[in-house]
């Protein structure tokens, strides 16, 4: 499955975090949990929503393949 890096364009800054997640996606080695911390307005919610969108799309594709 493609990593869909376009989803991650909404996240500004935090390049180290973004690169880590994109690398994990490419390696198909996502963790079952991520701790997201930081000051207010640092993009925690945007990151969580982007990750959820990616995971929902991935789950839908897996279900489609398995059915």
Secondary structure, DSSP 8 states (H G I E B T S, - for coil): ----GGGGGG--S-HHHHHHHHHHHHTT---S------STTSSHHHHHHHHHHHHHHHHHHHHHHH-
